[in-house]
């Protein structure tokens, strides 16, 4: 039987790319191929159906939440999942497959600096907008380091600085609590226009590489087409925030290089926070994670490495350093 690293390598080597689509500065390249795992629910649908409750931990701890899966099936929450509610909005640091009938502690980062109180609801819902790629890459790079045998978290100061930087880029004039969601709301018309241009994935599509101005910014891959279809609109909202305001010079020729680097990346494996194994992929040009379980690759997220070396960044780093990657456009 193949181990989890071999499964990930085999899947990456077998992926096929489809015909790209472009809207403004954003180009999406379909991916086809999968290593299917066992059945599970997505967090958004599990919360809506009353099977999953995500709450503050011990009355409120910024970097951790507690998830109670009351379903008889596992529930998948993915990196960058934007959780709104409770005392402040958070994003998930890494993909987790929650065991049925169990509580699991989730590592999160705050994306709403100016609030620490309950407003509309005491628990969390999964936002219709997924985190944009730059903040997800920050999380992936931080996780390459370990502290006390555990993956490091991104510096909360760096996350807040990144949110402020994105708000400035999106020309958000007023954000009472410094919430990431205000950047989406301020450019809602453009976000929805891009969503409309990419209304649905292709038949049998399982993943996507997102390019902004001809440069790859993220790859997301799931273990079956129906999961991508359910996540599609949320993912595109995140990619759209990467693209708004960027030059529409198109191109996706670096896709083959991106995939080759993924296959060649160094891979290490350790137990996931919930079910399955977490396979980390890294090289000097690419970084990401694959969540595997029972022979399947449930979710894989890959990002181009930023010009700076990995690790939690201090709040003094500029937006240009966070935006840069080794995949420069010509």
C-alpha positions as CSV (number, residue, x, y, z in Angstrom):
1,X,0.0,0.0,0.0
2,X,1.3,3.5,-0.9
3,X,2.1,5.8,2.0
4,X,0.5,9.3,2.0
5,X,3.5,11.0,0.4
6,X,3.5,8.6,-2.4
7,X,-0.3,9.2,-2.9
8,X,0.3,12.9,-3.1
9,X,3.2,12.6,-5.5
10,X,1.2,10.2,-7.7
11,X,-1.8,12.5,-7.8
12,X,0.3,15.6,-8.7
13,X,2.0,13.6,-11.5
14,X,-1.4,12.5,-13.0
15,X,-3.2,15.8,-12.9
16,X,-4.5,17.1,-16.2
17,X,-5.0,20.8,-17.0
18,X,-8.0,22.1,-18.9
19,X,-8.7,25.2,-21.0
20,X,-8.3,28.4,-19.0
21,X,-10.8,31.2,-18.5
22,X,-10.0,34.8,-17.9
23,X,-11.9,37.8,-16.3
24,X,-9.8,41.0,-15.9
25,X,-6.5,40.1,-14.2
26,X,-7.7,36.7,-13.0
27,X,-7.2,33.5,-15.0
28,X,-8.4,30.2,-13.7
29,X,-6.9,26.9,-15.1
30,X,-9.1,23.8,-14.4
31,X,-7.4,20.7,-13.0
32,X,-8.7,17.1,-13.4
33,X,-7.8,14.1,-11.4
34,X,-8.3,12.9,-7.8
35,X,-7.4,10.5,-5.1
36,X,-10.8,10.0,-3.4
37,X,-11.2,9.6,0.3
38,X,-14.2,8.6,2.4
39,X,-17.5,10.6,2.6
40,X,-17.7,13.8,4.6
41,X,-19.6,17.1,4.9
42,X,-18.2,20.6,4.3
43,X,-18.2,23.0,7.3
44,X,-20.7,25.4,5.7
45,X,-23.3,22.8,5.1
46,X,-22.7,21.1,8.4
47,X,-23.2,24.4,10.3
48,X,-26.4,25.2,8.3
49,X,-27.8,21.8,9.0
50,X,-27.0,22.0,12.7
51,X,-24.4,19.2,12.7
52,X,-21.4,21.4,13.5
53,X,-21.0,24.1,16.1
54,X,-17.8,26.2,16.2
55,X,-17.4,28.4,19.3
56,X,-15.0,30.4,21.3
57,X,-12.7,28.3,23.5
58,X,-12.8,28.8,27.2
59,X,-14.8,32.0,26.8
60,X,-12.4,33.4,24.2
61,X,-8.9,32.6,23.1
62,X,-7.7,34.5,20.0
63,X,-5.6,31.7,18.3
64,X,-8.0,28.8,19.1
65,X,-11.6,27.8,18.6
66,X,-13.4,24.6,19.5
67,X,-15.4,22.6,16.9
68,X,-18.1,20.2,18.0
69,X,-19.0,17.8,15.1
70,X,-22.4,16.3,16.1
71,X,-22.8,14.5,12.7
72,X,-22.2,10.8,12.1
73,X,-19.8,11.8,9.3
74,X,-16.5,13.7,9.3
75,X,-16.6,17.4,8.5
76,X,-14.0,19.2,6.4
77,X,-12.9,22.8,7.2
78,X,-10.2,24.1,4.9
79,X,-7.3,26.5,5.3
80,X,-8.5,30.1,4.8
81,X,-12.1,29.3,5.8
82,X,-13.5,32.6,6.9
83,X,-15.5,32.2,10.1
84,X,-17.7,35.1,11.1
85,X,-19.4,35.7,14.5
86,X,-18.7,35.2,18.2
87,X,-16.2,37.7,19.6
88,X,-14.3,38.4,16.4
89,X,-14.0,36.9,12.9
90,X,-11.2,34.3,12.3
91,X,-9.7,32.4,9.5
92,X,-8.6,28.7,9.8
93,X,-4.8,28.2,9.6
94,X,-4.8,24.7,8.1
95,X,-7.3,22.2,6.6
96,X,-8.8,19.8,9.2
97,X,-11.1,16.8,8.8
98,X,-13.2,16.7,12.0
99,X,-14.0,13.3,13.4
100,X,-17.7,12.4,13.7
101,X,-19.1,12.9,17.2
102,X,-15.9,14.6,18.5
103,X,-14.7,18.0,19.6
104,X,-11.5,19.4,18.0
105,X,-9.5,22.4,18.8
106,X,-8.9,24.5,15.6
107,X,-5.9,26.8,15.1
108,X,-7.1,30.2,13.8
109,X,-6.0,33.8,13.2
110,X,-8.0,36.9,13.9
111,X,-9.0,39.0,10.9
112,X,-11.0,41.6,12.9
113,X,-8.7,43.5,15.1
114,X,-11.1,46.0,16.7
115,X,-13.8,43.8,18.2
116,X,-13.8,41.5,21.2
117,X,-17.4,41.0,22.1
118,X,-20.4,39.0,21.0
119,X,-22.7,40.7,18.5
120,X,-25.3,38.9,16.5
121,X,-24.5,35.3,17.5
122,X,-22.4,33.4,20.1
123,X,-21.0,30.9,17.5
124,X,-19.6,31.0,14.0
125,X,-20.9,30.6,10.5
126,X,-18.8,30.0,7.4
127,X,-18.6,33.2,5.3
128,X,-19.6,33.2,1.6
129,X,-16.1,34.8,1.0
130,X,-13.0,32.7,1.3
131,X,-9.7,34.2,2.4
132,X,-7.5,35.7,-0.4
133,X,-4.4,33.9,-1.4
134,X,-1.7,36.2,0.1
135,X,-3.0,35.7,3.6
136,X,-3.3,32.0,3.1
137,X,0.3,31.9,1.8
138,X,1.5,33.7,4.9
139,X,-0.1,30.9,7.0
140,X,1.5,28.1,4.9
141,X,4.9,29.7,5.1
142,X,4.7,30.1,8.9
143,X,3.7,26.4,9.3
144,X,7.1,25.3,7.9
145,X,8.6,26.2,11.2
146,X,7.9,24.2,14.4
147,X,7.7,25.4,17.9
148,X,7.9,22.8,20.7
149,X,7.3,20.1,18.1
150,X,4.2,21.7,16.7
151,X,3.7,23.8,13.5
152,X,4.2,27.5,14.1
153,X,1.3,29.9,13.7
154,X,1.6,33.1,11.7
155,X,2.3,36.1,13.8
156,X,-1.0,37.7,14.7
157,X,0.6,41.1,14.2
158,X,1.6,40.0,10.7
159,X,-2.0,38.9,9.9
160,X,-3.4,42.2,11.1
161,X,-0.9,44.1,9.0
162,X,-1.7,42.0,6.0
163,X,-5.5,42.7,6.5
164,X,-4.7,46.5,6.8
165,X,-2.6,46.3,3.7
166,X,-5.3,44.6,1.7
167,X,-7.9,47.1,2.9
168,X,-5.7,50.0,1.7
169,X,-5.3,48.3,-1.7
170,X,-9.0,47.9,-1.9
171,X,-9.4,51.6,-1.0
172,X,-11.5,50.8,2.1
173,X,-12.1,54.3,3.7
174,X,-13.8,53.1,6.9
175,X,-13.6,49.8,8.7
176,X,-14.8,50.2,12.3
177,X,-13.3,47.0,13.5
178,X,-10.5,46.5,11.0
179,X,-12.3,43.4,9.6
180,X,-11.1,41.6,6.5
181,X,-14.7,41.2,5.4
182,X,-14.9,45.0,4.8
183,X,-12.5,44.7,1.9
184,X,-14.9,42.3,0.2
185,X,-17.9,44.4,1.0
186,X,-16.2,47.6,-0.3
187,X,-15.5,45.9,-3.7
188,X,-18.6,43.7,-3.7
189,X,-19.7,44.7,-7.2
190,X,-16.4,43.7,-8.7
191,X,-16.2,40.5,-6.6
192,X,-19.7,39.5,-7.9
193,X,-18.8,40.4,-11.5
194,X,-15.8,38.0,-11.3
195,X,-17.9,35.3,-9.7
196,X,-20.4,35.7,-12.5
197,X,-17.6,35.3,-15.1
198,X,-16.6,32.0,-13.4
199,X,-20.1,30.7,-12.6
200,X,-19.2,27.1,-12.1
201,X,-16.4,24.6,-12.6
202,X,-16.2,22.3,-15.6
203,X,-17.7,18.8,-15.5
204,X,-15.4,16.4,-13.5
205,X,-13.1,19.3,-12.5
206,X,-11.5,18.7,-9.1
207,X,-9.1,21.6,-8.8
208,X,-7.9,25.0,-10.1
209,X,-4.8,27.1,-10.4
210,X,-5.5,30.8,-10.0
211,X,-3.3,33.3,-11.9
212,X,-3.2,37.0,-11.4
213,X,-1.6,39.1,-14.2
214,X,0.0,35.9,-15.5
215,X,1.5,34.8,-12.2
216,X,0.2,31.8,-10.2
217,X,-1.1,32.8,-6.7
218,X,-2.8,29.6,-5.5
219,X,-3.8,26.0,-6.3
220,X,-6.8,24.3,-4.6
221,X,-7.6,20.6,-5.3
222,X,-10.2,18.3,-3.8
223,X,-10.9,14.6,-3.9
224,X,-14.1,14.8,-5.9
225,X,-15.8,17.2,-8.3
226,X,-18.9,17.8,-6.2
227,X,-16.7,19.2,-3.4
228,X,-15.1,21.7,-5.7
229,X,-18.5,22.6,-7.0
230,X,-19.8,23.4,-3.5
231,X,-16.6,25.4,-2.6
232,X,-16.4,27.1,-6.0
233,X,-18.1,30.4,-5.3
234,X,-16.3,30.9,-2.1
235,X,-12.9,30.2,-3.6
236,X,-13.5,32.5,-6.5
237,X,-14.3,35.3,-4.1
238,X,-10.9,34.9,-2.6
239,X,-9.1,34.8,-5.9
240,X,-11.1,37.9,-7.0
241,X,-9.7,39.9,-4.2
242,X,-6.2,38.9,-5.3
243,X,-7.0,40.2,-8.8
244,X,-9.0,43.5,-8.3
245,X,-6.8,46.4,-9.1
246,X,-4.1,44.4,-10.8
247,X,-3.2,44.8,-14.5
248,X,-5.0,42.5,-16.9
249,X,-2.0,41.3,-18.9
250,X,-3.3,37.7,-18.7
251,X,-1.2,34.6,-19.4
252,X,-0.9,31.2,-17.6
253,X,2.2,29.8,-19.2
254,X,3.8,29.3,-15.8
255,X,1.2,26.7,-15.0
256,X,3.4,23.8,-16.2
257,X,6.3,25.1,-14.1
258,X,4.1,25.5,-11.1
259,X,2.9,21.9,-11.4
260,X,6.5,20.6,-12.0
261,X,7.7,22.3,-8.9
262,X,4.9,20.8,-6.9
263,X,5.8,17.3,-8.0
264,X,9.5,18.0,-7.2
265,X,8.9,19.6,-3.8
266,X,10.2,18.1,-0.6
267,X,7.4,16.4,1.3
268,X,7.1,15.6,5.0
269,X,4.2,13.9,6.8
270,X,2.7,14.1,10.3
271,X,-0.6,13.4,11.9
272,X,-3.4,15.9,11.2
273,X,-5.3,17.9,13.8
274,X,-8.3,15.7,13.2
275,X,-8.5,12.7,11.0
276,X,-5.8,11.8,8.5
277,X,-2.3,13.0,7.8
278,X,-0.9,16.4,6.9
279,X,1.6,16.3,4.1
280,X,3.7,19.5,3.8
281,X,5.2,20.4,0.5
282,X,8.0,22.9,0.2
283,X,10.9,24.1,-2.0
284,X,12.5,27.5,-2.5
285,X,9.7,28.3,-4.9
286,X,6.5,26.6,-3.6
287,X,4.8,25.9,-0.3
288,X,1.6,24.2,0.8
289,X,-0.2,21.3,2.4
290,X,-2.2,18.2,1.5
291,X,-4.7,16.7,3.9
292,X,-4.9,12.9,3.3
293,X,-7.1,10.2,4.7
294,X,-7.7,6.6,3.9
295,X,-5.8,6.7,0.6
296,X,-7.5,10.0,-0.5
297,X,-6.2,13.5,-0.9
298,X,-9.1,15.4,0.7
299,X,-7.7,18.9,0.1
300,X,-4.5,20.3,-1.2
301,X,-3.5,24.0,-1.2
302,X,-0.3,25.2,-2.8
303,X,1.2,28.7,-3.1
304,X,4.2,30.3,-4.7
305,X,6.8,31.1,-2.1
306,X,7.3,34.8,-1.4
307,X,10.6,36.5,-1.9
308,X,11.2,36.6,1.8
309,X,12.2,33.4,3.7
310,X,9.5,31.5,5.5
311,X,8.4,32.1,9.1
312,X,6.2,34.6,10.9
313,X,6.7,38.1,9.6
314,X,6.8,41.2,11.7
315,X,4.2,43.9,11.2
316,X,6.8,46.2,9.8
317,X,7.2,44.3,6.5
318,X,5.8,46.2,3.5
319,X,3.1,45.1,1.2
320,X,5.5,44.7,-1.7
321,X,7.5,42.1,0.1
322,X,4.3,40.1,0.9
323,X,3.0,40.4,-2.6
324,X,6.1,39.3,-4.4
325,X,6.9,35.7,-5.4
326,X,9.4,33.8,-7.5
327,X,6.9,33.7,-10.4
328,X,7.4,37.2,-11.6
329,X,5.5,38.3,-14.8
330,X,7.6,39.5,-17.7
